[in-house]
Amino acid sequence: MRCILMQYNEVMSKRAYTVRLHEDQAEDLEAVAQVDGLSVAEEIREAITERVAQRRADKVFQSRLREAIEQNRRALERLAE
């Protein structure tokens, strides 16, 4: 496995993540990024953006998300008492 350190830079915040990939995944990612003319980090950011968009459009995921929000809301309200 290889580790890729990805930094996500925005005007307001910066976050760094370490992603461990199998060798074949890392090679594939590097090849895709090279062909697309992007950095590996940018290729990862684009993949994350696409995945989040897919989840936002997924009705089953959205239903589970609303359930999780409600469960967390109740727990937070209990903690605030």
N, C-alpha and C positions, 0 to 999 in steps of 0.2 A: 504494500500500500504506500501511496505517496500522500503527503499532506500539502494542501494548497491553502495559503493564507489569503483570504479575500477581505479586502477593505471596502466598506460601503461608505462613500463620502457624500454627504449632503451639506448644504449651507448650515443647517442647524445642528446636525449631529454626525458623529462618526462611530461606526461599529466595525470591529474586526471579528471574523469568524475563521475557525480552522476547520477545513473539510478534508476528511480522509477518504481517498478514492482508491479503488483497486487500480492496478497498473494499466489495465486495458481501458478503464474509464478515463483515467488521466490522459492517456495517449489519444483517445477519441476526442476528448474535450480540447486538447491542444491542437489537433488537426482541424476540428471544426472552427475554432477561433482563428487559426491561421488562414483558412480558406475564406472565412467571412471578413478577414482583415480587422479583427478585433482582438483585444487582449483577453486572456483567459478570464480575468475578473469581470470584464464587460459581458462576455458570453454567459457567465454565471448569473450576473444581474438580469440579463434579458430572459434567461430561463426561469428565474424566480418570478419576474414580472408576468410572464406568460402563465406560469402555474397558478399564481394568485388570481389572475383574471379567469382562469378556468374554474377555480373554486368559487369565485363570486357568482359565476353563472350556473353552478351546480345546485339544483334545488334540494337534493338530499343533504349535501354538505351544509347549505344554508339552514336547513331545519335543525341539524345537529348543532350548528353554531348558536342558533337562538336558544336551544336547550341549555347549552353550556353557559351562555350569558345569564340566563335566569338562575341557574344553580350558583354561579359565582356571585350574582347580585344578592341572593339570600345569605350566602356565607359572609359576604362583606357587611351586610346589615347586622348580622349577629355579632361580628367582631366589633362593630361600632357601638354596640350597646354598653 
